[in-house]
Amino acid sequence: KYTRFSISYYWINSLDQKTSIYSRLENVVIPSGEENKTAALSYDYRIMPLENTSSTGTYYCKVIWNDIEKMGKGVFVLIRDTGYINTSYGWEILVTLTVLLAVLSITATALLLWKRK
């Protein structure tokens, strides 16, 4: 009953539009003596190439047996243009803030010592 099943790959874009990528029908032969045992089979499918940024979305795999449907949790893929530069300034902000606090601390200490005299 479970030796024939279909595998399909699809993705859902940011507008919740579902696009089918690939599907195939599988017929697994069970060796003698292996009946009524749980088996795990791995199926890989490589999506190449992802041409442009409109291919960004969540990619899914779905397996359908006679009356059972199982779907993966999905993998989110973010596609950027060639030459994209990440504009994260977190490290620079941290260094600037640290230097500013150090200068203010030294200045405050110097003023306190100067007032004492």
N, C-alpha and C positions, 0 to 999 in steps of 0.2 A: 504494500500500500504506500509506503514512504520512499520507495526507490525512484519514483518519477516526480520531479519537482522543477519549478522554474525559478531562475535567479534574474532579478532585474536591478539595474542601477539607474538612478535619476537624481536630479538636483532641483532645489527650490530656491528661486532668487529672492531678492529683497521685496518684490511685489507679491510674494506667495504664489508665483506661477511655477507649476511643476513641469519639468522637461525630462523626457525619457532619454537616456544616454545609450543603454545597451541592455539586451535581455537574451537569455538562452534557456533552452530546455535541457535538463540533465536526466540521465537514466543510469543510476548507479547499480552495478552488479555486486551482489552480496556473496562472498565466498561461502562455500559449504562449511557448516559448523559455526558461522558467525551470525546466524539469524537470531532475532530477539535480543540483540545487544545494542547498547547505545554507541554511536559512532560520531565523531566530529570530523568534518571535512573542511578544508580551507580553500577558498576561491578568491584569488586576487584579480583585480582588473585595474589596469593603469589607464588613466585618462590623460592623453597627450595629444597635442599641446593645448594649453588653455590660452587661446589667442588674445583675448582682451579683457578689460576690467569688468565687462558685463557678465563674465563667467563667475563672478563672486557669488557665493551662496553656500547653502548646506547640502552636502552630497550624501545620499542614502543608498543602502542596499536592502532589497526585499526578497524574501524567499516564500514561495507559495506551494504548499502541498495540496492534496485534494480539497480539504475544507479548512486548512490551517494557514494563516498568514503571519509571518514574523518579519519585523522590520528593525534594522539597526538604529542606533541612537543618532547617527549622522555625524559628519565631520564638516566643520565650517572652514571654507577656503576663501582667503582674501587675496585677490589678485591686484597687483599694482602695476602701473606703467613702467616701462624701461627707464632707468635713470631716476627712479623715485628716491628722494632723500627723506629720511625720517626726521621730523622737525621737533623732536623731544629735547627740551632745554632743561630737564630736571637736574642734571649734574652741574651745569653752569649756574643755575639758580642757587643750588646748595652751597657751592663755593663762594659765590658773591655774598650770600647771607652770612656765612661763617666769617668772612673777611670783615664785613660791615660790623658785626657784633664784636669782633676782636678789637677793631679800631675804637669803637665806642667804649668798650671796657677799659682800654689803655688810657683813653682820654679822661674818663671819669676818675680813674685811679690817680692820674697825674694831677687833676684838679683838686681832689681830696688832699693829696700830699702837699700841694702848693698852699692851700688854705690853712693847713695846720701850722705852717711856718709863719 
